[in-house]
Amino acid sequence: MTTSIYGGCACRIFFLLLLTFASVSGIKAEDQVTHVLVPLTAYGVTFYLDDKEGRSEFHKSLLTAVGTTYLLKAAVDKERPNHSNDDSFPSGHTAGAFMGAAFIHKRYGWKYAIPGYLAAAYVGHRRVEEDEHHTEDVIAGAAIGILSSFYFTTSYKGVEIQPYAEGNSYGVLFGTRW
Protein backbone atom coordinates (compact mmCIF):
# COMPACT_ATOMS: atom_id res chain seq x y z
CA MET A 1 0.00 0.00 0.00
CA THR A 2 1.30 3.49 -0.82
CA THR A 3 0.64 6.44 1.47
CA SER A 4 0.54 9.90 -0.08
CA ILE A 5 1.88 12.97 1.68
CA TYR A 6 -1.49 14.60 1.08
CA GLY A 7 -3.08 12.30 3.69
CA GLY A 8 -2.49 14.59 6.69
CA CYS A 9 -3.64 18.16 7.26
CA ALA A 10 -0.22 19.36 8.44
CA CYS A 11 1.38 17.88 5.34
CA ARG A 12 -1.16 19.61 3.09
CA ILE A 13 -0.45 22.95 4.74
CA PHE A 14 3.32 22.44 4.44
CA PHE A 15 3.13 21.67 0.72
CA LEU A 16 0.61 24.42 0.07
CA LEU A 17 3.18 26.84 1.49
CA LEU A 18 5.92 25.32 -0.67
CA LEU A 19 3.77 25.61 -3.79
CA THR A 20 2.87 29.20 -2.92
CA PHE A 21 6.55 30.10 -2.53
CA ALA A 22 7.42 28.25 -5.75
CA SER A 23 4.89 30.28 -7.73
CA VAL A 24 6.19 33.70 -6.63
CA SER A 25 6.71 35.86 -9.71
CA GLY A 26 9.73 38.07 -10.35
CA ILE A 27 13.27 36.81 -10.73
CA LYS A 28 14.62 38.48 -7.59
CA ALA A 29 11.83 37.03 -5.41
CA GLU A 30 12.34 33.58 -6.92
CA ASP A 31 16.03 33.71 -6.11
CA GLN A 32 15.29 34.65 -2.52
CA VAL A 33 12.76 31.83 -2.14
CA THR A 34 14.54 29.07 -4.07
CA HIS A 35 17.65 29.08 -1.90
CA VAL A 36 15.42 28.38 1.12
CA LEU A 37 12.92 26.10 -0.65
CA VAL A 38 15.41 23.31 -1.34
CA PRO A 39 16.66 22.86 2.26
CA LEU A 40 13.14 23.49 3.61
CA THR A 41 11.84 20.64 1.47
CA ALA A 42 14.66 18.37 2.64
CA TYR A 43 13.93 19.26 6.25
CA GLY A 44 10.19 18.76 5.77
CA VAL A 45 10.75 15.21 4.54
CA THR A 46 12.44 14.33 7.84
CA PHE A 47 9.24 15.31 9.68
CA TYR A 48 6.92 13.54 7.27
CA LEU A 49 8.90 10.32 7.60
CA ASP A 50 9.45 10.82 11.33
CA ASP A 51 13.14 10.52 10.50
CA LYS A 52 14.76 11.76 13.70
CA GLU A 53 18.20 10.53 12.68
CA GLY A 54 17.89 12.37 9.35
CA ARG A 55 16.73 15.52 11.13
CA SER A 56 19.79 15.41 13.38
CA GLU A 57 22.03 14.91 10.35
CA PHE A 58 20.29 17.82 8.60
CA HIS A 59 20.95 20.09 11.60
CA LYS A 60 24.64 19.19 11.59
CA SER A 61 24.91 19.73 7.83
CA LEU A 62 23.12 23.06 7.96
CA LEU A 63 25.13 24.38 10.89
CA THR A 64 28.37 23.32 9.22
CA ALA A 65 27.44 24.93 5.88
CA VAL A 66 26.26 28.18 7.49
CA GLY A 67 29.15 28.33 9.95
CA THR A 68 31.78 27.65 7.29
CA THR A 69 30.22 30.19 4.94
CA TYR A 70 30.17 32.99 7.50
CA LEU A 71 33.65 32.23 8.82
CA LEU A 72 35.01 32.43 5.27
CA LYS A 73 33.07 35.64 4.53
CA ALA A 74 34.64 37.24 7.63
CA ALA A 75 38.13 35.94 6.82
CA VAL A 76 38.28 36.63 3.08
CA ASP A 77 36.68 40.11 2.70
CA LYS A 78 36.15 39.82 -1.06
CA GLU A 79 34.20 42.63 -2.72
CA ARG A 80 30.98 41.74 -4.55
CA PRO A 81 30.84 42.44 -8.31
CA ASN A 82 28.17 45.10 -7.64
CA HIS A 83 30.48 46.78 -5.05
CA SER A 84 27.76 46.67 -2.34
CA ASN A 85 29.97 45.09 0.37
CA ASP A 86 32.89 42.74 1.06
CA ASP A 87 30.87 39.55 1.64
CA SER A 88 31.18 37.97 -1.79
CA PHE A 89 33.13 34.80 -0.91
CA PRO A 90 31.56 32.25 -0.64
CA SER A 91 27.92 32.40 -1.76
CA GLY A 92 25.69 31.62 1.21
CA HIS A 93 22.56 31.30 -0.95
CA THR A 94 24.30 28.68 -3.09
CA ALA A 95 25.72 26.86 -0.06
CA GLY A 96 22.26 26.54 1.49
CA ALA A 97 20.58 25.37 -1.71
CA PHE A 98 23.27 22.77 -2.46
CA MET A 99 23.28 21.62 1.17
CA GLY A 100 19.56 20.79 0.86
CA ALA A 101 19.97 19.04 -2.50
CA ALA A 102 22.97 17.04 -1.29
CA PHE A 103 21.10 16.05 1.89
CA ILE A 104 18.25 14.63 -0.22
CA HIS A 105 20.81 12.93 -2.47
CA LYS A 106 22.75 11.28 0.33
CA ARG A 107 19.77 10.44 2.56
CA TYR A 108 17.09 9.42 0.05
CA GLY A 109 18.91 8.77 -3.25
CA TRP A 110 20.42 10.70 -6.16
CA LYS A 111 17.40 10.42 -8.46
CA TYR A 112 15.26 12.21 -5.88
CA ALA A 113 17.78 15.01 -5.61
CA ILE A 114 17.78 15.98 -9.29
CA PRO A 115 15.11 18.72 -8.89
CA GLY A 116 16.99 20.04 -5.85
CA TYR A 117 20.29 20.14 -7.73
CA LEU A 118 18.62 21.91 -10.67
CA ALA A 119 17.11 24.49 -8.32
CA ALA A 120 20.45 24.94 -6.53
CA ALA A 121 22.25 25.41 -9.85
CA TYR A 122 19.61 28.01 -10.76
CA VAL A 123 20.33 29.85 -7.51
CA GLY A 124 24.06 29.91 -8.24
CA HIS A 125 23.51 31.04 -11.81
CA ARG A 126 21.19 33.86 -10.73
CA ARG A 127 23.64 35.06 -8.04
CA VAL A 128 26.28 35.53 -10.75
CA GLU A 129 23.79 37.00 -13.25
CA GLU A 130 22.65 39.61 -10.71
CA ASP A 131 26.24 40.62 -9.89
CA GLU A 132 25.93 39.44 -6.31
CA HIS A 133 28.82 36.95 -6.69
CA HIS A 134 31.69 35.93 -8.89
CA THR A 135 31.63 32.42 -10.40
CA GLU A 136 34.26 31.17 -7.93
CA ASP A 137 32.10 32.37 -5.00
CA VAL A 138 29.22 30.23 -6.25
CA ILE A 139 31.45 27.21 -6.87
CA ALA A 140 32.85 27.50 -3.34
CA GLY A 141 29.33 27.83 -1.88
CA ALA A 142 28.18 24.73 -3.77
CA ALA A 143 31.21 22.76 -2.53
CA ILE A 144 30.58 23.82 1.07
CA GLY A 145 26.91 22.81 0.86
CA ILE A 146 27.59 19.45 -0.78
CA LEU A 147 30.50 18.52 1.48
CA SER A 148 28.64 19.44 4.68
CA SER A 149 25.75 17.13 3.76
CA PHE A 150 27.90 14.32 2.46
CA TYR A 151 30.01 14.36 5.62
CA PHE A 152 27.12 14.09 8.10
CA THR A 153 24.36 12.28 6.18
CA THR A 154 23.71 8.53 5.92
CA SER A 155 21.27 6.67 3.64
CA TYR A 156 17.64 6.07 4.49
CA LYS A 157 15.66 3.23 2.89
CA GLY A 158 11.99 2.80 2.10
CA VAL A 159 11.01 6.23 0.75
CA GLU A 160 9.61 7.39 -2.58
CA ILE A 161 10.03 10.99 -3.69
CA GLN A 162 8.67 12.32 -6.99
CA PRO A 163 8.69 15.75 -8.57
CA TYR A 164 5.20 17.11 -9.35
CA ALA A 165 4.30 19.57 -12.10
CA GLU A 166 0.85 20.41 -13.42
CA GLY A 167 -0.03 23.69 -15.09
CA ASN A 168 1.48 26.45 -12.95
CA SER A 169 1.86 24.24 -9.88
CA TYR A 170 5.11 22.56 -8.92
CA GLY A 171 6.05 20.49 -5.93
CA VAL A 172 7.29 17.20 -4.61
CA LEU A 173 5.26 14.11 -3.67
CA PHE A 174 6.53 11.84 -0.92
CA GLY A 175 5.33 8.35 -0.17
CA THR A 176 6.30 5.19 1.64
CA ARG A 177 5.20 1.56 1.47
CA TRP A 178 3.87 -0.24 4.54
N, C-alpha and C positions, 0 to 999 in steps of 0.2 A: 504494500500500500504506500502511496506517495502522499506526503503532507505538504500543502502549499503554505508559503509564508503568509498568504492572505487570510489564513484561518483565524488569527487572533486580532483583536481590536488594536492593541498596542503596535503590532506589526503593521497593520494598515496605516495607522497614523505616521509611523516612522517612514514608510515608503511613500506616502503622500507628500511628506515634507521633502524627501529626496527628489521626487518628481517635480515638485514646485521649484526647488532650487535649480534643477537641471533645465527647466524651461525658461529661466530668466533671460531676457533679451538684452543685447548690448555686449560687445566684446569684453569691455573692462569688467562688467559685472560677472560675466561667465568665468573670466580668469580668477576672480576673487572667490567664486563659489567652487569651481572645479578643484582647486588645490585642497579644499577641505572635504569635498564630496567623496573623493577616493578613500582617504583614511576613515572618514565617518562611516562609509559603507562597510569597510573591513571590520571596524569596531562593532557595528550593528550586528554583523553576522555572529560574532562571539556571544552576544546576548540571545539572539534567536536560537542558537544551538546549545545554549547554556554551557558554553565552552570556557570554563573558568581558567583553564591552563592557557588557552589561546589569548584570553583577555589579559592575563598577566604578561605573556610574551609581547602582546601589542603595547602594553604600558612601557615595558623595557625598551622596545624598539623606538617608540615615539620619543621617550625621554632622551635616549641616546642621539637620535637624529636632531632633535631640537637643541639639545645641549651642545653637540658638536658644531652645529651650524652657528649658534650664537657665540661660542668661544672663538671660532675662526673669524667671524665678522669683526669681533673686538680686536683680535690679534693682527689681522691683515690690513684693515683700513684701506680698501680699494674703492676708488670713486666709481659711481654708477655712470653708465654712458650718458644719461640725461643730466648729470652733474648735480643731482638733488642731495646727495649725501655720500658718505664713505662706507656704506654697508653693502657693497655689491657682491663680495665674495664670502661664502657661496650663496646660491639661491635657496632661500628658506622655503618658498612656495614649491619649488621643484623637489626639494628634499622631502617635504611632507607628502606630496602626491606620490612620489616613487616609493616612499616608505609604505604607504597603504597598498599600492599595487604589489610590491614585493612580499608584503605580509600575506596577502591573498594567495600569491604564487606559492610561497613556501608552505603555508598552512593547509591550503585547500586544493592546490594543483595549478600548474602553469596555464592550462587552457581556460581556467576561470579568471585568470588575471589579465587576459588579453585586453578586455575593455578598460581595465584600470591602467595598464601600461600605455594604451593609446591616449587616455585622458591625461596621464602624467606627461607624456611627450608633448601633448598640446599645450599644457601649462608651461613647460620649458620653452617651447617655440614662441609662445605669446610673450613671455618675459623678455626674450631677446628682441622680438618685433617691436615691443613698446619701449625699448631703450631703458628697461629697468636693470638688465644684466647683460654681461658679455657672454659669449658662447661657453667659455671655460667656467664661468660661475654656475651655469646651468648644468654642465657636465659634472662638476664637483658636487652640486646639490643632489643630482640623481645618484651618484656613487654613494654619498652619505646615506641617503634614504634606503637604497637597496642593501648596502652592507649592514646597516643597523637591523633590518628585518631578517636578513639571512643569518646573522650571528645569533639572534635570540629565538628564532621561530622554528618549531618542529612541525612535522606533518600531522594532519588530522584526517581520519578516514570516515567514510559514510555520509558524505555531503554532496548535494548536487547544486550547482550554481549556474544560472543561465542569464545571458543578457536579454532584455525585453525592449522591443521597439514597435510602436504602432502609432501611425499618424505623427502627431507632435509629442507623443509621450515616450519617455525612455526610462529604463530602470533595470533592476536586476531581480530575478526570481530565485528564491532559495527553497530547497526541499531536501527531505531525508526519507529513507525507507525504514519502516519498522513493522 
